[in-house]
Amino acid sequence: VIPEPEKILYGDIDGDGEISSIDYSVLMRYLLEIIKELPVQKEAADLNGDGIIDSLDLTLLRRYLLVYIDKFPVEER
């Protein structure tokens, strides 16, 4: 039996199963190099799917939290 790969919840940066302002704060702290590692797989923070975690991903997370978008570009692939 081959185990199924774990499903990534994009935007859940702190690993609590929800996307919230706490995730925004954790991602900002990571980008500012206040923290060195993310508590989840880095793929969860790559919200545009370009392979790089940067301010574009932070902007997408903010737009999601403010309900300007209802899903992330990486989910459309």
Salt bridges, closest charged atoms under 4 A:
none
